[in-house]
Amino acid sequence: MSEETVHTGHRDYIGAKLGMWLFLFTEILLFGGMFLLYAIYRTVNTADFHEAAKEMSLTLGAVNTVILLTSSLTMALSISAIKSGATARSVLYQAATIILGVAFLGNKVFEWRGHILHGYYPSSPELLAMSHGKILYFGLYYVMTGIHGLHVLIGAGIICFTLLLTLLGRVSSDDYVKLENTGLFWHLVDVIWIYLFPLFYLIT
Protein backbone atom coordinates (compact mmCIF):
# COMPACT_ATOMS: atom_id res chain seq x y z
CA MET A 1 0.00 0.00 0.00
CA SER A 2 2.78 2.42 0.88
CA GLU A 3 4.60 1.69 -2.38
CA GLU A 4 1.40 2.44 -4.30
CA THR A 5 1.00 5.73 -2.43
CA VAL A 6 4.57 6.76 -3.14
CA HIS A 7 4.18 5.79 -6.80
CA THR A 8 0.96 7.82 -7.13
CA GLY A 9 2.59 10.83 -5.50
CA HIS A 10 5.55 10.56 -7.83
CA ARG A 11 3.26 10.30 -10.85
CA ASP A 12 1.32 13.39 -9.73
CA TYR A 13 4.59 15.26 -9.26
CA ILE A 14 5.72 14.44 -12.78
CA GLY A 15 2.31 15.36 -14.15
CA ALA A 16 2.33 18.71 -12.35
CA LYS A 17 5.81 19.51 -13.68
CA LEU A 18 4.86 18.51 -17.21
CA GLY A 19 1.71 20.60 -17.05
CA MET A 20 3.69 23.63 -15.92
CA TRP A 21 6.27 23.24 -18.69
CA LEU A 22 3.46 23.01 -21.26
CA PHE A 23 1.92 26.17 -19.84
CA LEU A 24 5.27 27.96 -19.95
CA PHE A 25 5.63 26.90 -23.59
CA THR A 26 2.37 28.71 -24.43
CA GLU A 27 3.71 31.79 -22.64
CA ILE A 28 6.88 31.63 -24.72
CA LEU A 29 4.76 31.46 -27.87
CA LEU A 30 2.80 34.52 -26.73
CA PHE A 31 5.82 36.69 -26.05
CA GLY A 32 7.75 35.17 -28.94
CA GLY A 33 5.06 36.42 -31.31
CA MET A 34 5.32 39.92 -29.86
CA PHE A 35 9.12 39.86 -30.08
CA LEU A 36 8.84 38.86 -33.74
CA LEU A 37 6.39 41.68 -34.38
CA TYR A 38 8.76 44.11 -32.67
CA ALA A 39 11.66 42.91 -34.79
CA ILE A 40 9.71 43.42 -38.01
CA TYR A 41 8.53 46.92 -37.11
CA ARG A 42 11.96 47.93 -35.86
CA THR A 43 13.59 46.77 -39.10
CA VAL A 44 11.18 48.89 -41.13
CA ASN A 45 11.33 51.91 -38.76
CA THR A 46 14.86 51.76 -37.38
CA ALA A 47 15.47 55.52 -37.14
CA ASP A 48 12.10 56.23 -35.50
CA PHE A 49 12.60 53.46 -32.96
CA HIS A 50 15.99 54.88 -32.01
CA GLU A 51 14.52 58.35 -31.57
CA ALA A 52 11.54 57.13 -29.56
CA ALA A 53 13.80 55.08 -27.26
CA LYS A 54 15.47 58.30 -26.12
CA GLU A 55 12.28 58.99 -24.12
CA MET A 56 12.92 55.90 -22.00
CA SER A 57 14.68 56.18 -18.64
CA LEU A 58 17.67 53.86 -18.71
CA THR A 59 18.04 54.30 -14.95
CA LEU A 60 14.50 53.13 -14.19
CA GLY A 61 14.85 50.23 -16.62
CA ALA A 62 18.16 49.18 -15.04
CA VAL A 63 16.73 49.42 -11.52
CA ASN A 64 13.81 47.21 -12.50
CA THR A 65 16.23 44.72 -14.04
CA VAL A 66 18.19 44.51 -10.79
CA ILE A 67 14.94 44.14 -8.83
CA LEU A 68 13.72 41.22 -10.94
CA LEU A 69 17.09 39.48 -11.00
CA THR A 70 17.23 39.74 -7.20
CA SER A 71 13.67 38.41 -6.94
CA SER A 72 14.66 35.44 -9.07
CA LEU A 73 17.45 34.73 -6.60
CA THR A 74 15.16 34.97 -3.56
CA MET A 75 12.64 32.68 -5.28
CA ALA A 76 15.34 30.08 -5.93
CA LEU A 77 16.53 30.38 -2.32
CA SER A 78 12.98 29.83 -1.04
CA ILE A 79 12.78 26.55 -2.97
CA SER A 80 16.20 25.47 -1.78
CA ALA A 81 15.20 26.28 1.80
CA ILE A 82 11.97 24.29 1.70
CA LYS A 83 13.79 21.30 0.21
CA SER A 84 16.16 21.30 3.18
CA GLY A 85 13.27 21.63 5.64
CA ALA A 86 13.99 25.27 6.55
CA THR A 87 10.35 26.40 6.41
CA ALA A 88 10.84 29.72 8.17
CA ARG A 89 13.65 30.68 5.82
CA SER A 90 11.55 29.69 2.81
CA VAL A 91 8.70 31.90 4.05
CA LEU A 92 11.14 34.79 4.45
CA TYR A 93 12.48 34.42 0.92
CA GLN A 94 8.99 34.11 -0.54
CA ALA A 95 7.96 37.30 1.24
CA ALA A 96 11.07 39.02 -0.10
CA THR A 97 10.16 37.92 -3.62
CA ILE A 98 6.67 39.36 -3.25
CA ILE A 99 8.06 42.67 -1.98
CA LEU A 100 10.48 42.85 -4.91
CA GLY A 101 7.67 42.09 -7.35
CA VAL A 102 5.57 44.90 -5.88
CA ALA A 103 8.60 47.22 -6.06
CA PHE A 104 8.99 46.37 -9.76
CA LEU A 105 5.33 47.20 -10.42
CA GLY A 106 5.56 50.44 -8.43
CA ASN A 107 8.60 51.48 -10.43
CA LYS A 108 6.83 50.65 -13.68
CA VAL A 109 3.72 52.64 -12.68
CA PHE A 110 5.98 55.60 -11.84
CA GLU A 111 7.64 55.30 -15.26
CA TRP A 112 4.31 55.01 -17.10
CA ARG A 113 3.02 58.05 -15.21
CA GLY A 114 5.97 60.07 -16.47
CA HIS A 115 5.27 59.08 -20.08
CA ILE A 116 1.58 59.87 -19.71
CA LEU A 117 2.32 63.32 -18.22
CA HIS A 118 4.48 64.02 -21.28
CA GLY A 119 1.59 63.02 -23.51
CA TYR A 120 3.11 59.74 -24.69
CA TYR A 121 0.16 57.40 -24.38
CA PRO A 122 -2.05 55.63 -26.95
CA SER A 123 -4.20 58.00 -29.06
CA SER A 124 -2.85 61.12 -27.33
CA PRO A 125 -2.55 64.26 -29.52
CA GLU A 126 1.18 64.45 -28.82
CA LEU A 127 1.75 60.85 -29.87
CA LEU A 128 -0.47 61.03 -32.93
CA ALA A 129 1.54 64.04 -34.11
CA MET A 130 4.68 61.89 -34.19
CA SER A 131 5.91 59.76 -37.06
CA HIS A 132 4.33 56.37 -37.75
CA GLY A 133 7.40 54.53 -36.46
CA LYS A 134 7.34 56.32 -33.11
CA ILE A 135 3.65 55.57 -32.70
CA LEU A 136 4.38 51.89 -33.33
CA TYR A 137 7.25 51.97 -30.80
CA PHE A 138 5.10 53.36 -27.99
CA GLY A 139 2.22 51.07 -28.90
CA LEU A 140 4.49 48.04 -28.59
CA TYR A 141 6.02 49.45 -25.43
CA TYR A 142 2.70 49.77 -23.63
CA VAL A 143 1.36 46.42 -24.84
CA MET A 144 4.49 44.36 -24.14
CA THR A 145 5.46 45.92 -20.82
CA GLY A 146 1.78 45.98 -19.80
CA ILE A 147 1.30 42.27 -20.42
CA HIS A 148 4.59 41.58 -18.68
CA GLY A 149 3.50 43.70 -15.71
CA LEU A 150 0.27 41.71 -15.53
CA HIS A 151 2.36 38.52 -15.36
CA VAL A 152 4.41 40.02 -12.51
CA LEU A 153 1.19 40.86 -10.66
CA ILE A 154 -0.21 37.35 -11.18
CA GLY A 155 3.11 35.80 -10.17
CA ALA A 156 3.25 37.84 -6.95
CA GLY A 157 -0.31 36.77 -6.18
CA ILE A 158 0.55 33.10 -6.69
CA ILE A 159 3.59 33.44 -4.42
CA CYS A 160 1.30 34.93 -1.76
CA PHE A 161 -0.75 31.75 -2.08
CA THR A 162 2.28 29.43 -1.82
CA LEU A 163 3.50 31.44 1.17
CA LEU A 164 0.16 30.80 2.87
CA LEU A 165 0.35 27.10 1.98
CA THR A 166 3.87 26.98 3.42
CA LEU A 167 2.68 28.52 6.69
CA LEU A 168 -0.15 25.96 6.82
CA GLY A 169 2.26 23.10 6.18
CA ARG A 170 0.76 22.30 2.77
CA VAL A 171 4.11 23.10 1.15
CA SER A 172 6.97 21.31 2.87
CA SER A 173 10.16 19.37 2.25
CA ASP A 174 7.97 16.37 1.42
CA ASP A 175 5.69 18.23 -1.01
CA TYR A 176 7.09 21.35 -2.64
CA VAL A 177 5.95 20.95 -6.26
CA LYS A 178 3.55 23.93 -5.99
CA LEU A 179 6.37 26.20 -4.89
CA GLU A 180 8.73 24.79 -7.50
CA ASN A 181 6.21 25.34 -10.30
CA THR A 182 5.58 28.86 -9.06
CA GLY A 183 9.33 29.42 -9.19
CA LEU A 184 9.43 28.28 -12.82
CA PHE A 185 6.73 30.81 -13.72
CA TRP A 186 8.55 33.58 -11.85
CA HIS A 187 11.84 32.80 -13.56
CA LEU A 188 10.11 32.97 -16.96
CA VAL A 189 8.74 36.40 -16.06
CA ASP A 190 12.27 37.49 -15.20
CA VAL A 191 13.72 36.11 -18.42
CA ILE A 192 11.10 37.92 -20.50
CA TRP A 193 12.09 41.20 -18.87
CA ILE A 194 15.74 40.50 -19.69
CA TYR A 195 14.65 40.59 -23.34
CA LEU A 196 12.32 43.59 -22.96
CA PHE A 197 14.96 45.73 -21.28
CA PRO A 198 17.42 45.93 -24.19
CA LEU A 199 14.63 46.15 -26.79
CA PHE A 200 13.13 49.31 -25.32
CA TYR A 201 15.95 50.88 -23.30
CA LEU A 202 19.26 50.03 -24.97
CA ILE A 203 18.58 50.78 -28.64
CA THR A 204 19.38 54.49 -28.46
C-alpha positions in Angstrom: 0.0 0.0 0.0 2.8 2.4 0.9 4.6 1.7 -2.4 1.4 2.4 -4.3 1.0 5.7 -2.4 4.6 6.8 -3.1 4.2 5.8 -6.8 1.0 7.8 -7.1 2.6 10.8 -5.5 5.5 10.6 -7.8 3.3 10.3 -10.9 1.3 13.4 -9.7 4.6 15.3 -9.3 5.7 14.4 -12.8 2.3 15.4 -14.2 2.3 18.7 -12.3 5.8 19.5 -13.7 4.9 18.5 -17.2 1.7 20.6 -17.0 3.7 23.6 -15.9 6.3 23.2 -18.7 3.5 23.0 -21.3 1.9 26.2 -19.8 5.3 28.0 -20.0 5.6 26.9 -23.6 2.4 28.7 -24.4 3.7 31.8 -22.6 6.9 31.6 -24.7 4.8 31.5 -27.9 2.8 34.5 -26.7 5.8 36.7 -26.1 7.8 35.2 -28.9 5.1 36.4 -31.3 5.3 39.9 -29.9 9.1 39.9 -30.1 8.8 38.9 -33.7 6.4 41.7 -34.4 8.8 44.1 -32.7 11.7 42.9 -34.8 9.7 43.4 -38.0 8.5 46.9 -37.1 12.0 47.9 -35.9 13.6 46.8 -39.1 11.2 48.9 -41.1 11.3 51.9 -38.8 14.9 51.8 -37.4 15.5 55.5 -37.1 12.1 56.2 -35.5 12.6 53.5 -33.0 16.0 54.9 -32.0 14.5 58.4 -31.6 11.5 57.1 -29.6 13.8 55.1 -27.3 15.5 58.3 -26.1 12.3 59.0 -24.1 12.9 55.9 -22.0 14.7 56.2 -18.6 17.7 53.9 -18.7 18.0 54.3 -14.9 14.5 53.1 -14.2 14.9 50.2 -16.6 18.2 49.2 -15.0 16.7 49.4 -11.5 13.8 47.2 -12.5 16.2 44.7 -14.0 18.2 44.5 -10.8 14.9 44.1 -8.8 13.7 41.2 -10.9 17.1 39.5 -11.0 17.2 39.7 -7.2 13.7 38.4 -6.9 14.7 35.4 -9.1 17.4 34.7 -6.6 15.2 35.0 -3.6 12.6 32.7 -5.3 15.3 30.1 -5.9 16.5 30.4 -2.3 13.0 29.8 -1.0 12.8 26.5 -3.0 16.2 25.5 -1.8 15.2 26.3 1.8 12.0 24.3 1.7 13.8 21.3 0.2 16.2 21.3 3.2 13.3 21.6 5.6 14.0 25.3 6.5 10.4 26.4 6.4 10.8 29.7 8.2 13.6 30.7 5.8 11.6 29.7 2.8 8.7 31.9 4.0 11.1 34.8 4.5 12.5 34.4 0.9 9.0 34.1 -0.5 8.0 37.3 1.2 11.1 39.0 -0.1 10.2 37.9 -3.6 6.7 39.4 -3.3 8.1 42.7 -2.0 10.5 42.9 -4.9 7.7 42.1 -7.4 5.6 44.9 -5.9 8.6 47.2 -6.1 9.0 46.4 -9.8 5.3 47.2 -10.4 5.6 50.4 -8.4 8.6 51.5 -10.4 6.8 50.7 -13.7 3.7 52.6 -12.7 6.0 55.6 -11.8 7.6 55.3 -15.3 4.3 55.0 -17.1 3.0 58.0 -15.2 6.0 60.1 -16.5 5.3 59.1 -20.1 1.6 59.9 -19.7 2.3 63.3 -18.2 4.5 64.0 -21.3 1.6 63.0 -23.5 3.1 59.7 -24.7 0.2 57.4 -24.4 -2.1 55.6 -26.9 -4.2 58.0 -29.1 -2.9 61.1 -27.3 -2.5 64.3 -29.5 1.2 64.4 -28.8 1.8 60.9 -29.9 -0.5 61.0 -32.9 1.5 64.0 -34.1 4.7 61.9 -34.2 5.9 59.8 -37.1 4.3 56.4 -37.8 7.4 54.5 -36.5 7.3 56.3 -33.1 3.6 55.6 -32.7 4.4 51.9 -33.3 7.2 52.0 -30.8 5.1 53.4 -28.0 2.2 51.1 -28.9 4.5 48.0 -28.6 6.0 49.5 -25.4 2.7 49.8 -23.6 1.4 46.4 -24.8 4.5 44.4 -24.1 5.5 45.9 -20.8 1.8 46.0 -19.8 1.3 42.3 -20.4 4.6 41.6 -18.7 3.5 43.7 -15.7 0.3 41.7 -15.5 2.4 38.5 -15.4 4.4 40.0 -12.5 1.2 40.9 -10.7 -0.2 37.4 -11.2 3.1 35.8 -10.2 3.3 37.8 -7.0 -0.3 36.8 -6.2 0.6 33.1 -6.7 3.6 33.4 -4.4 1.3 34.9 -1.8 -0.8 31.8 -2.1 2.3 29.4 -1.8 3.5 31.4 1.2 0.2 30.8 2.9 0.4 27.1 2.0 3.9 27.0 3.4 2.7 28.5 6.7 -0.2 26.0 6.8 2.3 23.1 6.2 0.8 22.3 2.8 4.1 23.1 1.2 7.0 21.3 2.9 10.2 19.4 2.3 8.0 16.4 1.4 5.7 18.2 -1.0 7.1 21.4 -2.6 5.9 20.9 -6.3 3.6 23.9 -6.0 6.4 26.2 -4.9 8.7 24.8 -7.5 6.2 25.3 -10.3 5.6 28.9 -9.1 9.3 29.4 -9.2 9.4 28.3 -12.8 6.7 30.8 -13.7 8.5 33.6 -11.9 11.8 32.8 -13.6 10.1 33.0 -17.0 8.7 36.4 -16.1 12.3 37.5 -15.2 13.7 36.1 -18.4 11.1 37.9 -20.5 12.1 41.2 -18.9 15.7 40.5 -19.7 14.6 40.6 -23.3 12.3 43.6 -23.0 15.0 45.7 -21.3 17.4 45.9 -24.2 14.6 46.1 -26.8 13.1 49.3 -25.3 15.9 50.9 -23.3 19.3 50.0 -25.0 18.6 50.8 -28.6 19.4 54.5 -28.5 
